[in-house]
Amino acid sequence: MSSTDVTTDVTTDVTSVNGSADQSVFIPAPATPYQGDIARYWDHEARPVNLRLGDVDGLYHHHYGIGDVDRSALGDPGDGAYEKRLIAELHRLESAQAEMLLDHLGTIARDDTLVDAGCGRGGSMVMAHQRFGCKVEGLTLSAKQAEFGNQRALELGIEDSVRSRVCNMLAMPFETGQAAGSWNNESSMYVDLEDLMAEHSRVLSVGGRYVTITGCWNPRYGQPSKWVSQINAHFECNIHSRREYLRAMADNRLVPQAVIDLTPATLPYWELRATSSLVTGIEEAFINSYRDGSFQYVLIAADRV
């Protein structure tokens, strides 16, 4: 997949964020058959683990959590309200993950622009705008996700500052140097890293900050483990190694300022999720791969030079 892939705009009638269906919007045709598969996957995705956690406070994420579980907040497992408290705790941990990503963007001004590449339903974008007061642009291959994110922005009255659009993250609709910061939050496993880092490097201003939080297979393990292969199959993605991230950044003028192993911090989230009613069947693969060292959860923050 190349950042020079040509996308064809097709006019499609969709329900607009105000609930009417009388507007036509331009949705780029997938640049490759694989992109079409991913768009269909996320258009049809409606897992309770994403929606019910977002219902806690209206921030709908598509990533995992970090931090120690607050057992006092969970209370008695025999209590009828225990599951509700468990879901709230899982959501707290995933919002803590997003806060950590935003922490590493550095100083962002109100007149800056941030880019969320692979924005999902837009929870991190809302958090970024609430923290920095700036404009946040989100990109996703899924028309359903973009519509959901724009509807939430409208409900919150921030539609002029927070926008999701259907777009290939390898061909971002931004001018060179337009963004003060950009990120991928568990979305970089769907694209070629050289092309991705080249595009982030293009849209970032000199001195701008790129941050990714991602799962990656550990080169010290030798090859992707059976657990990593299961995760790839479950999400129809292609997990990269930690080494590939650093090499692609170095090739594209992105200089790492922080590389943080979040594996110990994310295990409590997975262990708690495995006890909930929201299991999807992939929990065992994450837990076992993190424990045996074949899979890692990392944050990398890099400056555009």
N, C-alpha and C positions, 0 to 999 in steps of 0.2 A: 504494500500500500504506500503510495507516494503523496507527498504534500502538493504535488503538481497535478494530481488527479483532477479531471474536469467533472464538475457536477452539473446536471441539467435541471433547471427550475421547471417544475410542473405546477399548474394551478389546481389546488384541491379545495373543495368546500369542506370546512371544518367548523365546529362550534366555536365561536369566539369567546373571549374571557368574560364578556357581558351576558353570555347565555344565548345570544342570537346566532342563527346559522346562515345569515344573509351576506356574510363577508367571505371573500376568497383570499386565501393567503398563499404565498409561494413557499412550497416545501421542496427543498432540493432532492432530486432523485439520488439514491445511493450511488456513490462513486464506484463501488465494487459489489459483487453478490454478497460477500461477507458483511458489508455494512448493512445491506438489506436484511440479512438474517438478524443482526443485532438490533436494528430498528424494530423489527417484528417482535423479537424477544421482549424488549422493554415496553413496547406498546401494549402487550398482553399481560405484563407482569403486574400482579396485584396481591403480593404476599401480605398476609396479616402482620408479619414481623416488621414490615416497613410502614404500613398504614396505621396499625394500632399504636405503635410507638409514636408516630407523628401526631396522633390524636391527643396525646397527653397535653401538648401545649401549642400545636399548630405548626411546629417545625418538622418538616418531613425530610428525613435523611435517607441516603442510600449508602451508608458506610457503617463501620462497626465501632465499638466503644473502647475506651481506655480508662484505667484507674481501678482502685480497690472498691469492692462492693461494700456499700454501707449496710451492714447486717441489721443495725438498729432500725433502719428505715423499712426493712423487709418485715420485721415482726415475726409473729407465729405462723409457720406454714399451715397450721390447721385452721387458721382464721379464714372466714369466707372472703375477705378482702385481700388475701395474700397475693393472688395472681395480679390484681390491679396494681398493687405496690411493686411487685416484681417488674411489671412492664414499665412503670414509671422509673424504676432504678436502671433498667436497660437503656431507656431513653436518656437519662441523665448522663450515663457513660458515653453514649454516642455524641451527645452535644459537647461533652468534655473533649472528645477527640477533635471536633470542629473548632473549638476554642483554641486548642493547642496549635492547629494549623494556622489560624488567624494570628496567634501570638508571633509566629515566625515570619509574617509578612513585613514586619518592621513598621516604620512610620508611614502612614497613609493619610493624605490630606483630603478634605471634603471635595475638592475639584478633581481628584484623581479618578481613574477608571481601573477596575479590577475585572479579571476574567476567570470564570469557573468553567474549565474545560471538562465536560462530562458532568453536567450540573444536576442530573437526576430531577427530583421534584422541587429543588431549590432551597432547601433548608439552610445550607451553608451560606447561600447568597443573602438571605434575609439577615442572618447573623452578622455577616460582613457589613452590610449597610447600617444595621443598628449600631455597630461598634464604631465605624469610621465616618458614616454619613455620606459616603461617596456613591458613585454609580457602579453597579455591578452587572456585568453581562454574562449570561450563561449559555452554554452550547450543549446540545444533546442531539442524538440521532432520532430520538423518540418524539413524535408529534404529541403523544398523550402526555408525556412528562412535561414538555414545554407548555402545553395548555394548562396543566395542573399548576405549574409554577407561576404562570402569569395570572391565573385566577387568585392564587394566594396573595400575590403582590397587590392585586386590585383590592382584595378584601382588607389588606393592611394599609391601603392608601399610599403605597410606595411604588406604584406602577411606573412612575416617571423615572425612578432610580434603579429599579431591579427588573431585568427583562431576561426571559429565556427565549431562545430561538432554535429552530431545527437547522443544524449545521454540522459539517464535518470539521472536527477539531484540527485536522491536518491542513485545512484551508480556511483559517479564521477570517471573518469579514471585518478586519480592523486594519488601520493604517500601521505602517512600520513605526515602532516606538510609541504607540498610543497608550499602552497599559503600564501602570506603575507597579502592578503585581498580578500574578496569575497562579493558578494551581490546578492540579489533578488530585482529586480525593477518591482513591480506589477506582480510577477509570482508565489508567494508562495501560492496563493489560489488554486493551482492545485494539491497540495500534502499534505500529513500528516505532520504536523509541528514537531512532535517528531522525525520522521525519517529525515526530512530535516535538523533540527538543529544538529542532531547527525552527519550527513554527512559533514556539514560545519565545525563542531568542529573537525572532523577527518582530513580534508584536510588543515586546517589552522595551521600555526606554533603557538607555544605559544607566546602570545602577538600580534598575528594577529588580524585584525579587520573585523568583519562582519557587513554589513549595509543592512537594508531592508527599502524600502518605499512601503507602501501598504495601501489599503483600508481595514478596519476591522469594524465589527459591535460592537457597544458600549454596554458592559455588563450592564451599568446603564439603558439602554433602556429596558432591560429584556430579549428579544429574538430578533433574526433577524427580521427586519420590512418587510412589503410587498415590499418596495422599494429595500431592500437588496435581497429579493427573486427574484425580477425581474432582478437584475444585475447578480445573479447566473445563472438564466435561459438563459440570453442573451449570456453570455460568457462560458457557460457550466462549471462553476467552483464552488467552495465551499468556500465562504468567511469565515475566522476565526474571532474570537473575539480578541480584544487587549489583554485580559487576557491570552488567549491560547499562544500568541507569547511569552509573558514574562515567562510563566511557562515552555514552551519548551526550551527556552534559559537557564533558571536556571537549568533544568535537564541535560543540555549538556555542562556545563562549559563555557557558553557564558554570560559574565557579562555586562549588559547595562551600557553604559557611557553617553548616551543621548537618551531621549524619547521626541520627538517634535511633537506636534499636528499641522499638516499642513492644517487642514480643512479650516480655514479662508483664507489661502493662495491659495488654489486650487479652491475655489468658483468662482473667477473672470474668470478663464480659462473656466469653464463649462458654465457660463452665457454668455460669448462671443461666445463660440462654438455653443450654442443653437441658435444664430442669423445667423449662417453661412450656406453656401450651403452644408456643409459636415456633417450635422446631420445624426445620425444613428438610432434615435428613443430611445436611452437609456439616453439621456441628462436629461430628466425630473426626472428619478429615482435617478440619482446622485445629482442633485440640491436639490430635496425635502428631500432626506435622510440626506444630509449634513446640511440642514437648520433645520430639526426637531431633530437632534442629534442622530439619530439611526445609523448613519454611520460616520466613522472618517477616515481621511487620515493622516497617521503617518509615521514618520521616527524613526527607532530604530537603534542605533549603539552600538555594543557590542564587548568586547575584549575576546579573547580565553585565559583562564587561566589554 
